[in-house]
Amino acid sequence: MFESKGLARQHQQNRLKKLVADHPDKKAAEEKQLHQKLFASSFWQQANHVALTHAMAFEVATEPIIQRAWQEGKFVYLAKVEANRALSFRLVTEKTPLVQSGKLGLWEPTSEVTIAKDSLDLVIVPALAFDFVSHHRLGFGGGYYDRFLFEYEGASVGLVLEEQSGLTWPVDQHDQAVQYLIK
């Protein structure tokens, strides 16, 4: 167990970046399996409004999810960091430009069309690690998803690479769990 989330985050970022650098084929194969399991799930099949982030290189790729959602006629919303550490989700289409912003260099939509939290059917939640017992996630330290999930009542799912499991860290009272984990 890590003594602090900060140490766990640093360890996980290094671990995931090493996976990308040393074993890109392994990561791609795992991602493909995770995507297939997601697409076969009832919560995916029932969802019309799907929210997610545009993944960084060391996260589970979300571009195939976005493309599949569009193919199936689903509405896709990408995360955008707002003032006061809030998170909104903006509608994106194949033509929506993305801009890189924030301290993490996230790709965010330029669209101004947002969706109310209670109108989302499925949120795919990013993380550095997931705990399969509690379904808590180790995020990037801003608390954006914890604040969002606190009042979100729809389906939430984490897609978990092998390197994102088997880790323990301190869980705080404000940390929110995700409903489903796919490994």
C-alpha positions, 0 to 999 in steps of 0.5 A: 500500500502506498502511503499517499495518493501522490506517491501512488499517482507517480508510480502509476504514471511511470508504470503506464508510460513504461507499458506504452514505451516497452509493450505497445502491442500488449497495451493495444491487445488489452485495449481491444479486449476492453473495447469489445467487452464494453460494446457487449455490455448492457449499459453500452447497448442501452446508452444513447448519450455517452460521456468520456475523455479524449485519452492520453497515450498511457490511458485506455484509448477512447478514440475507438469508443468514440468512433463506435458510438458515432457508428451506432448513432449515439451522442458523444460528449467529451469532458471539459475542465471548467472554473472551480474544478468543475467538469462539463461534457460537451457534444462532439461530432466528427467535425468538432475541433479539439484543443489541447488545454490544461496542465495535463494537456488534455484534448477538449472540445470547442463545442459550447453544447453541454448536456445536463448530468442527469441526461447522460446514460453512461460515463466512461471514467478515466483513472491511473488505477482501479480497486476491484473490491471497492471500485474506487479509482486513483485519479489525477489529483484534481477531484474533477470526476469525484465531484461529478460522480457525487451527484451522477446517477447514471451508469459509470464504468472504468476500463482497466488495463492489467497495469491499472490493478493490484495497487492500493492507496489511501481512499478519502471520504470524498472519493467516489466509486464507479459502478462497473469495472471491465478488465 
